[in-house]
């Protein structure tokens, strides 16, 4: 009853216990990356998007990166290719591998969340009253597609945790 009082969308869910932690946040990745790119540029960093590194090597001037367009030299190199980092020639293999995480976004005009509801999966308030439901964690390599099984799992999570969202779009 206390949980439902905090988050009415959870009314009727089979919740055995809960705790409140006001330090959980969702990151708006679009806004975050835009701000990060703007800040990096303002500090003099040269950011090159959609330009593949063909080879990384040490040079007397620091590090050298060859792309299809140019050879770049710098004191420092930031590699932000995630699980693809190990595919860049000249870099040592990294002990990381891709994980596919499927998510869905639902909207109900009369139901809002005010906080993140977290467990094996999560519900989180999002833009314009939407709710993000996520995420699967699948060890399937670089498989960039959603699956019926993943979408069913996430849909079942919504129905189980937030009965008020069962008719959401």
N, C-alpha and C positions, 0 to 999 in steps of 0.2 A: 504493500500500500504506500509506503514511503517513497519507493522508486517511482511508482505511477504518479505520485504527487509532484515529484521533480520533473518527470518526463511523461506527460499524459499519453503520448503515442505508444507507450509501453504497457498501457492498461490491458490486462488479460494475458500478458506474456508469462510463461512459466519461469519466473525469476526466483532463485533460492537465496540470493544475497547480492549485495552490491556495495561499492564504496564510491565516494566522490573525490576526484582529484582535479582541482582547478588548473592544473598545469598541462593538460592535454590540448593540443592544437592541430588543426589541419593546415597544411601549407598550400596556398594557391600558387601552383608551380608556374603558371603563365606570368603572373605578376612578379613572382620571386625572380625568375630568370630575366625578365625585362629589367628589373631594378639592378640585378647583378651585372648584366651586360652594360648598362648605363654607367654604373659605378666603376667598373673595370676600365671602360673607355675614358672616363673622366680622370682616372689615375694614370693614364698613359699606356695601358695595356692594348695590344693589338689582338683583337678577337677575330678569328676567321671561322665562319660557320659553313657547313656543307663543303668543306675542302679537306679531303682525306689526306692523312699523313701516309706517305708511301714508304718513308724510311726515316728513322730517328738514329742519330749517331752523335758521339762525343766529338768535339772539335776543340782546337786551341782557344776558341772564344766562348766555350761553354757547351752549348748543345746546338745541333743542327737538325732541322726538319725539312725534308724534301716533300713537296706536294706536286701536283700536276701543273700548278701555276708558277711556283717559285721555290727557291731554297731559302729558308729562314734561319737566322742565327740569333741566339739569345742566351742570357745568363741562366735563365730558368725556363722550364717547360712544365705546364700544367696539363696533365692528361686527364680528360674528363669524358672518356669513352665508355665508362662502366664495364659491363661484361665483354665489350668489344675490344677493350684495351689490350688483351693478350694477342690480338690479331695484327697489331701494328709492328711491322718489321723493324728490328733493331731494339725493341724493348724486351726485357726478360719476361718469361711467362708469369702470369699472376695467378694466385690461387683463388680465383673467382670464377663463377659460372653464372649463366643467365637463369633467372627464375621468371616465369610468366605469372603475372598477377592480373586477373580479370576483375573488373569493377563494373557496377551499373549505377546509374543515377535515376532516382524516381522523384515524382512530384505529386503532391496531393494538395489541392487549393486550401483545405481546411486543417492540415496537419503540419506542424513545424517541430523540429527538434531544436533545443537550445544548447545541447552539449553532445560530446562524442559518447556513444555507447559502445564499449569495447569488450571483446571476448575473443574467441577463435576467429571471428570475423567482426566487422564493425559497422556502425551506422554513424554518419557524421553530417551535421548541418552544412549546407553548401550554398552556392549563389542563388539568389532569388527564391529562397524557400525550398530548394531541392534538397534531397538527402542522398549522399554517396554511400553505397553499400560495397564493402570490399573486405578483403580482397582474397582471391584464391592465391595459393602459393604452389606453383607447379614446376617440377623439375623436367621440363620438356625442351630444353635448348632454346633456340631462337625462333620458336613457333609464335608468330605475331597475330594470332587470330583468336577469337572467342569460340567457345564450344557450348553446345547445348547443356552438357553436364555442369560446366562452370556457371552458366546463367541460371540453371535450375538450383544449384547450391545457393547462389546469392539471393534468388527469389524466395527460396525456402527460409533463408535467414530473415528476410524482411517480414515474412508472414509469421514466423515464430517469435521474433523479438519485438516487433512493432505491429500488432494486429490492426491498429488504426491505419496503417499504410497498405493493407491488403488490396485496396482498390486504387492504389496510386498508378499514375501513368509512368 
